[in-house]
Amino acid sequence: MKAIINGVIITKNSVLENKVLLFDNKIIDICDDVPEGCEIINANQKIVTAGLIDIHVHGSCNCDTMDSSVEAIEAISSGISRYGVTSFLPTTMTMSKENIYSSLDTIKKCMSKEFIGAKVIGAHMEGPFINSIYKGAQDEKHILKPNFEFIKHHIDVIKLISYSPELDENYKFTKEVKENTKITLSICHSNASYIQAIEAIRLGVSNITHLFNAMTPLNHREPGVVGAALMSDAYCEIIADKIHVDKSLFQFILNNKGKQKVILITDCMRAGCMDDGKYELGGQDVYVKNGAARLINGTLAGSILTLNKAVYNFFENTNLELNEVINMASLNPAKSIGIDDKKGSLDIGKDADICIFDDEMNCYLSVSEGRIIFNKLN
């Protein structure tokens, strides 16, 4: 059993001082005293939180999910653990069927491995069921219409599918996914009208992928996907790098969605944790400069954001307390994919996914299911 002492413990509902966090592979207790025989971890007055969960991350450390190798996923896992991520969904994109299947098979292998890094909890399949009008950095030649046959052999690994419901004739795919799986559906890269998006949400779509980006905008005569997102109960992903969404909109989003329905993500690509330069995403060249990743035509191509920085950016530009923003990168994503019984907060009995940060959200310790996966406390 381990004990974290001298930390400010951030729970989902409160901030606790002068308390001790006890854990092994699960959270055991938050108490006043250290039991005998515990291994002591001194937080040195830093912030102790639940581990962060990134449900939308393509890559990091010059590796990408679509590399389709265990070594690539392990490198991503290790890289993002340095920024407080303790579990994640490696995210695929619109490429060939063979490449997507190979990546999903690789992710499945990684789900049972104990990396010295963040836990792989499943896959996020972004595309290939997207609209070419809003394809963004996705490769148009591999775009397909929604098709349950395409995913049926991988429903044990896919946790989240981002797709364009307006391409789903009579919402057949949407209905089949909701009737036959526990997969979360999210609207993305979509030319849907407000009415189409609202109907998809009524049928069980519960998320919106990177709100504002690659979707029909809010218009006073046609509210679009953005309008449906803001006027429904759907969870909304936000890339809070202040590039994909201006920081002045953070409070606007919060005012409309409420703190329980915002999910902070990175949408990070292989250039995460790397220097500026030329990289690759989905077979296309990407140029990273001044914190932004873009195709040669200027289209944003994912991000190089880290999730701890997303938390800090949102905290700095809204009226929320820190524990409420932490929830947006831990509890809310866990709820959105149905794993909040195990992850997302420091509740007793949940997996011991724990981080220690300073006041600027720089990470000093990451623990995944009780295993220390990153440590620079000493």
C-alpha positions in Angstrom: 0.0 0.0 0.0 1.2 3.5 -0.9 0.3 6.8 0.8 0.5 10.3 -0.7 1.1 12.9 1.9 1.5 16.7 2.0 -0.7 17.2 -1.0 -3.8 19.3 -1.9 -6.2 16.5 -2.9 -8.6 17.5 -5.7 -11.7 15.2 -5.6 -14.6 15.5 -8.1 -16.5 17.7 -5.6 -14.0 19.4 -3.3 -10.5 20.4 -2.4 -9.0 18.6 0.6 -6.0 19.7 2.6 -4.0 17.9 5.4 -5.3 14.5 4.2 -3.6 11.3 3.1 -4.5 9.4 -0.1 -4.1 5.6 0.3 -3.9 3.2 -2.7 -2.7 0.0 -4.1 -4.1 -0.9 -7.5 -7.4 0.7 -6.3 -8.1 3.9 -4.2 -8.3 2.6 -0.6 -9.1 5.7 1.4 -8.6 9.4 1.9 -7.9 9.7 5.6 -6.1 11.7 8.4 -3.1 9.5 9.2 -0.6 7.2 7.5 -1.0 3.5 8.5 2.1 1.6 9.4 4.0 -0.1 6.6 3.0 2.3 3.8 5.3 3.4 1.1 5.3 7.2 1.4 5.0 9.6 -1.6 5.6 13.2 -0.6 3.6 15.5 -2.8 5.4 18.6 -1.4 2.3 20.7 -1.3 1.4 20.1 -4.9 -2.0 19.2 -6.3 -3.1 15.5 -6.2 -5.8 14.7 -8.8 -7.5 11.8 -10.6 -5.5 10.7 -13.7 -6.5 12.4 -16.9 -8.2 10.5 -19.7 -7.7 11.5 -23.3 -10.4 9.9 -25.5 -9.2 11.6 -28.7 -5.4 11.3 -29.3 -3.9 10.2 -32.6 -0.2 10.2 -31.6 2.8 11.7 -29.9 6.6 11.3 -29.8 6.7 10.9 -33.6 4.4 7.9 -33.4 0.8 7.5 -34.6 -2.0 5.1 -34.0 -2.1 4.4 -37.7 1.5 3.1 -37.6 -0.2 -0.1 -36.5 2.5 -1.3 -34.2 2.6 -2.1 -30.5 5.8 -0.1 -30.3 4.1 3.0 -31.6 1.2 2.7 -29.1 3.7 2.2 -26.3 5.6 5.3 -27.3 2.4 7.3 -27.3 1.4 5.8 -24.0 4.8 6.7 -22.4 4.9 10.2 -23.9 1.4 11.4 -22.8 1.9 9.9 -19.3 4.5 12.7 -18.7 1.6 15.2 -18.9 -0.8 13.4 -16.5 -2.7 11.1 -18.9 -3.2 7.7 -17.2 -5.6 6.1 -19.7 -6.5 6.9 -23.3 -8.2 5.9 -26.5 -5.7 5.6 -29.4 -7.5 7.3 -32.3 -7.7 6.1 -35.9 -8.5 8.2 -38.9 -9.7 7.9 -42.4 -7.3 5.7 -44.2 -7.6 2.3 -46.0 -9.8 -0.4 -44.5 -6.7 -2.6 -44.2 -4.8 0.1 -42.2 -7.8 0.8 -39.9 -8.3 -2.9 -39.2 -4.5 -3.4 -38.6 -4.6 -0.4 -36.1 -7.7 -1.7 -34.3 -6.1 -5.2 -34.0 -3.0 -3.6 -32.6 -5.0 -1.5 -30.1 -6.7 -4.7 -28.9 -3.3 -6.3 -28.2 -2.3 -3.2 -26.3 -5.4 -3.2 -24.1 -4.0 -6.3 -22.2 -0.5 -4.9 -21.8 1.0 -3.1 -18.9 3.0 -0.3 -20.5 5.2 2.0 -18.4 2.8 4.6 -19.6 -0.9 5.4 -19.9 -3.4 2.4 -20.0 -5.0 1.7 -23.4 -8.7 1.4 -22.7 -10.0 0.9 -26.3 -10.1 2.6 -29.6 -11.6 5.8 -30.9 -12.5 5.3 -34.6 -12.6 8.8 -36.2 -13.7 8.2 -39.8 -13.9 6.8 -42.4 -17.7 7.5 -42.2 -17.3 11.3 -42.6 -18.5 14.0 -45.0 -15.9 15.1 -47.7 -17.2 18.7 -47.4 -15.8 18.9 -43.9 -13.0 16.3 -44.3 -10.4 18.6 -42.7 -7.0 16.7 -42.6 -8.7 13.4 -43.4 -7.9 11.7 -46.8 -11.0 11.9 -49.1 -10.2 8.9 -51.1 -10.8 6.6 -48.2 -14.1 8.0 -47.0 -17.0 5.5 -46.8 -20.7 5.6 -45.9 -21.6 4.4 -42.4 -21.7 0.6 -42.5 -22.2 -1.7 -39.5 -20.5 -4.6 -41.4 -17.3 -2.5 -41.4 -17.1 -2.5 -37.6 -18.8 -5.7 -36.5 -15.6 -7.7 -35.9 -14.1 -5.0 -33.8 -16.9 -4.0 -31.4 -14.9 -5.5 -28.5 -12.1 -2.9 -29.0 -14.0 0.2 -30.3 -15.3 2.4 -27.5 -16.1 5.5 -29.6 -17.0 6.2 -33.2 -16.9 9.7 -34.7 -19.0 9.9 -37.9 -21.3 12.0 -40.0 -24.9 10.9 -39.4 -26.3 12.7 -42.4 -24.6 10.1 -44.6 -26.4 7.3 -42.6 -29.4 6.5 -44.7 -32.5 6.3 -42.5 -30.0 6.3 -39.6 -29.6 2.5 -40.1 -26.0 2.4 -38.9 -26.8 4.6 -35.9 -29.7 2.3 -34.8 -27.6 -0.9 -35.3 -24.7 0.4 -33.2 -27.1 1.4 -30.4 -29.0 -1.9 -30.5 -26.0 -4.2 -30.8 -23.1 -2.6 -29.0 -22.0 -0.3 -26.1 -20.1 1.9 -28.4 -20.5 5.7 -27.9 -21.4 7.6 -31.1 -20.1 11.1 -31.8 -20.8 13.6 -34.6 -17.8 14.8 -36.5 -16.6 16.1 -39.9 -20.2 16.6 -40.6 -22.4 18.7 -43.0 -25.5 17.7 -41.1 -28.3 20.2 -40.7 -29.6 21.1 -37.2 -32.6 18.8 -37.7 -30.4 15.9 -38.9 -28.0 16.3 -35.9 -30.9 16.5 -33.4 -32.5 13.4 -34.8 -29.2 11.5 -34.5 -28.9 12.7 -30.9 -32.5 11.5 -30.3 -31.5 8.1 -31.6 -28.6 7.8 -29.2 -25.6 9.8 -30.4 -24.2 11.3 -27.2 -21.0 13.1 -28.2 -19.8 15.9 -30.5 -16.2 15.6 -31.7 -14.0 18.7 -31.4 -16.9 21.2 -31.2 -16.8 24.0 -33.8 -14.1 22.3 -35.9 -15.1 20.5 -39.1 -18.9 20.8 -38.9 -21.8 23.0 -39.9 -21.5 26.3 -37.9 -24.0 28.1 -35.8 -26.2 30.3 -38.1 -29.3 32.3 -37.1 -31.3 30.6 -39.9 -29.6 27.2 -39.8 -28.2 26.3 -36.3 -26.2 23.4 -37.8 -24.3 20.8 -35.8 -22.9 23.5 -33.5 -26.4 24.6 -32.7 -27.5 21.0 -32.0 -24.5 20.5 -29.8 -25.2 23.6 -27.7 -28.9 23.0 -27.4 -28.8 19.3 -26.6 -27.6 17.1 -23.8 -24.6 15.8 -25.8 -21.1 15.8 -24.5 -18.9 18.2 -26.4 -15.2 17.7 -27.0 -13.1 20.8 -26.9 -9.5 21.2 -28.2 -8.5 23.9 -25.7 -5.2 25.0 -27.3 -6.6 28.5 -28.0 -6.0 27.8 -31.7 -8.8 25.4 -32.6 -11.2 27.4 -30.5 -10.6 31.0 -29.3 -10.2 31.3 -25.6 -12.9 33.9 -25.4 -15.4 31.1 -26.3 -14.5 28.8 -23.4 -16.9 30.5 -21.0 -19.6 30.7 -23.7 -19.3 27.0 -24.2 -19.5 26.4 -20.5 -22.5 28.7 -20.1 -24.4 26.8 -22.7 -23.3 23.2 -22.0 -22.7 23.2 -18.2 -19.6 21.8 -16.6 -20.8 18.2 -16.7 -21.0 18.1 -20.5 -17.6 19.5 -21.6 -14.8 17.1 -22.4 -11.2 18.3 -22.8 -9.2 16.4 -25.5 -6.0 17.0 -27.3 -6.6 15.6 -30.8 -2.8 15.3 -30.7 -0.9 14.0 -33.7 2.6 12.5 -33.9 4.3 15.8 -33.5 3.2 16.0 -29.9 6.2 16.4 -27.6 8.4 17.1 -30.6 10.1 20.1 -32.2 8.6 22.2 -35.0 9.1 20.7 -38.4 7.5 18.5 -41.0 5.5 15.4 -40.0 2.8 13.1 -41.4 -0.8 12.5 -40.6 -3.0 10.0 -42.5 -0.5 9.9 -45.3 -0.4 13.7 -45.7 2.4 16.1 -44.9 1.9 18.3 -41.8 3.9 21.3 -40.9 4.2 22.3 -37.2 5.1 25.9 -36.3 4.2 28.2 -33.4 2.1 25.5 -31.6 -0.1 24.7 -34.6 -0.1 21.7 -36.9 -1.3 22.4 -40.5 -1.5 20.9 -44.0 0.3 22.8 -46.7 -3.0 24.5 -47.5 -3.3 25.9 -44.0 -5.9 23.4 -42.8 -5.5 22.5 -39.1 -4.3 18.9 -38.8 -4.9 17.8 -35.3 -2.9 19.5 -32.6 0.3 19.2 -30.5 -1.6 20.0 -27.3 -1.1 18.1 -24.1 -4.1 17.4 -21.8 -2.6 19.1 -18.7 -2.2 22.3 -20.8 -5.8 22.0 -22.0 -6.9 21.9 -18.3 -4.8 24.9 -17.5 -6.0 26.9 -20.5 -9.6 26.2 -19.7 -9.1 27.0 -16.0 -7.4 30.3 -16.8 -10.2 31.4 -19.1 -13.4 30.4 -17.3 -14.9 31.0 -13.8 -14.6 27.3 -12.8 -12.8 25.9 -9.8 -9.9 23.7 -10.5 -11.6 20.5 -9.5 -14.4 21.3 -11.9 -12.0 21.7 -14.8 -10.1 18.5 -13.8 -13.4 16.7 -14.1 -13.6 17.7 -17.8 -10.4 15.7 -18.5 -11.2 12.8 -16.2 -14.7 12.2 -14.9 -16.6 13.6 -18.0 -14.7 11.5 -20.6 -15.0 8.5 -18.4 -18.8 9.0 -18.2 -19.1 9.6 -21.9 -17.7 6.1 -22.8 -19.2 4.3 -19.8 -16.2 3.6 -17.6 -16.9 6.0 -14.7 -17.5 3.0 -12.5 -13.8 2.3 -12.6 -12.1 5.6 -13.6 -12.4 9.3 -13.7 -12.2 10.3 -10.0 -10.6 9.5 -6.7 -13.6 7.6 -5.3 -12.8 4.7 -3.0 -12.7 1.5 -4.9 -12.0 3.0 -8.3 -8.7 2.2 -10.2 -5.8 4.0 -8.7 -5.3 6.5 -11.5 -3.6 9.4 -9.8 -1.5 12.5 -10.8 0.4 15.2 -9.0 0.7 18.6 -10.6 2.0 22.0 -9.6 -0.1 25.2 -9.8 0.5 25.6 -13.5 -0.5 21.9 -14.2 3.0 20.7 -14.9 3.0 17.0 -14.1 5.3 15.5 -11.4 3.8 12.0 -11.0 1.5 9.7 -12.9 0.0 6.5 -11.5 -2.0 4.1 -13.6 -3.9 1.3 -11.8 -1.5 1.7 -8.9 1.7 1.5 -11.0 3.9 4.6 -11.1 4.4 5.3 -14.8 6.1 8.7 -14.5 7.9 10.3 -11.6 9.9 13.5 -11.3 9.1 14.3 -7.7 12.6 13.6 -6.5 
